[in-house]
Amino acid sequence: MTTFLVGVDRDNTLVNDPCYLGKDPDWKRTLTFCSYALEGLRLLKADAGVKVVVATNQAGIARGYYGEDRAQEVNQHIGFLLKSEGLVLDGWQFCPFVDRHYASEKNLAPDNPWVKDPCEFRKPDIGMLRQAAADLGMTLDQFERIYFIGDKATDVETGLNAGGAGILITKSEEEFRAVQQLALNYPGRVFYAENFKHAAEIITDDIKRYRENH
């Protein structure tokens, strides 16, 4: 069967993030899904050939807001909530590292153990997608198409760096402008979506066209 990979950002793409989800001890009570996220996931998961994986940068670890265990706990809880909705995703990845530019910008200590530069896992690098593919017993080049959905330009870049497409869901003018430049550099591989369901529709329509031509 032809297989397609959809990478999904977590915070403010799949679930709403007030500010570093997991930092607040009461985070489970306040956790909510983004608009049309469940509908979009149902649309993607209705196609047996589509593998959906979450890949999220978790700079809150480097900033000391929570540890790796909490990041893993948040992922597991979201997975539990999705399962209660009849949705099981195909992989969960998070990157605890930040680069030196981020560390300098946020005044992190020079000896912070979570500063790693370069880091192949932190988006927009594609290490998390590579690992997700490996966990599925595949390599990235075995997928016919790769997509990445997110609310930041780095998410779009991740899809592009994997040789695929990037889809932006955001109301941020700064991110929108950054992605506009990417769209000029990568014609036909950058898309804009109003919400997660719209992003899923863009992907399923593209897959349908691909199948019709192959």
N, C-alpha and C positions, 0 to 999 in steps of 0.2 A: 504494500500500500504506500502511495505517495504520502510523505510526511512533511508537515509545516510546523515551524516553531514560532510561538508568540511569547516574547518576554514582556513582563508587566512590572512597572514600578509599583511600589507599595503605598507610600505615604502621599496622600492627596491625589492619588490615581485610583487605587483600589479602596483604601480606607481614608477617612478624614484624619488629618494630623494637626491638632491644636498647636503643638510645638514639642517636637521630640517625643513621639508616642512611646510610652513606657517609662518616661521620667516621673510622671505623677503616680503615686502609689495606688490611686483609684482609677487607673487607665482602663481597666476592663469595663467599668460602668459607663464610661464616656465614649467607648469605641463605637463608631458608626461607619457604614459603608458609603462610599461616594455615590452620587446620583447615577442611577442606571448601571452601576458596576455589576450587580447580580444578573441583570438582564443581558448585559454584554458577555459575561462569562458563560451564561447558558447558551447563547448563540454560538460562541466559539467551541464550547465543549460538545455541542450537538454534532460536530463533525469529528468522526473517529480518527481522522488523519491529522488533527490539530493537537499539538502538545502545548500546554500553557504553563509557564514557569514564572515565578516571582523573583526578581533580582533587585535588591535594595541596598543603597549605600546607607550605612548607619554611623554617621559621624558623631552621634551622641555618645558612642563608646569612647572615642578619642577625647571627647570633651568632658568625660567623667560623669555624665548624667545617668548612665546605667552600664551594666556589664554585658558580656556576650550572652550570658544565661538569660538575661531579660529580653534581649533582642530575639533569641530563639523562642522564648516563652510567648512573646507577642505573635511571632509567625505561627506557632502551634495553635494559639487561641483563635487567630483569624481562620486558620485551616479548619478548626473545630466548628466555628460558626458557618463556614462555607459548606462543610459536610452536612450540617443540619438543614441546609437549603438544597441538598442533593448535588452539591458541586465538590468534586475532588480534583485539585490541581496536580500537575505532573512534576513539580519541583519547587523548592524554596531555597533561595540563596541570599546571603547578606555579606557585605564587606565592612569590617570594622575599621579599616585603615583610611587615613587621609594623606594627601600629598603635602609637600613642604609649603607650597603657596597657601593652601588652606590653613595650615598650622600657623604660619606667620600672620595671616589675616585675622585669625581668632586668638592670637597671642598665646598659643599653646607652648608648653615648656619644650626646649630643644631636645630633651632626652625622653620625650613622650614615646612610649613603646608602640603606639598606634600610628606613628608617622612613618610612612613607607613610600619612597619615591625613587624609581617608578614602582607602581603597583598594578599588576595586570588584572586585578579583580575589581578595583574601583571604577565605576562607570565614569567616563565613556569607554574605558577599556572593556574587553569582552570576556575576561576570565570567568565571570559568574555564568555567562551563557555557555562557555566551554565546559565548565563543571556540570552544569545542568544537563547538557547533552551527554556527557560521560556517564552521569548517573542513570541516564536512559539507555545506556549501551550504544551510544552513537557518537559521531563527531559532527561539528557544525556543517561541514561540507556535504553531509548526507541528507540534509534537509533541502527540499526543493525551494522553499522560500523561508525567510526569517523576517520577523517584524518585531518592533519594540514600541510599546505604548507607555507614555509618561507625561508628566507635567513640566518637564524641564528640557532645555536644549541638550543637556548631557544624555538624556534618555533617547532623544532622536538620534544623536551622534552614536549611541551604542548600537542601534539598529543598523545605521550606515556602516559603522566599523566592522560589523559582522557580515557585511556584504548584502544586507537587506534593506528594509525600509523603516523609517521612523514616523511615529504618529504622535502629534502634540495635543494634549488636552490641558489648556491653561487659560486663565484670565489675566495673566501677568504680561504687561506690555513689554517688559524687558526680555522675558523668555520668547515672546512672539517675534520680537525684532531679531533676536539671535537665530531663531529658526528660519526666518525669512532669508537670511544669508546662506544658511545651509541648503535651502530649497533652490537657490540660484546655482550653487555648486554641485548639487546632486538632483538634476531635473528628473521628475517622475518617481522619486523615491522618498519624498517628504510630504506628509499629509497633515491636515488640521481637522480635529474632531470637536464637536460641541460637548460630548460626554463620552463615557466608556462604551455605551451601546453603539453610538455613531462610529467610534473607532473600530469596534468589532464588525460592524457592517462594511466598513471600508476594506477590512481584511477578508471577510467572507466573499465579498464581491470580487476582489482581486484573485482569490483562490479559484473561484468559479471560472473567471476568464482564463486563468492558467490551465485549468483542466480541459476547457473547451479547445485549447490550442495545442494540447499535448496528448 
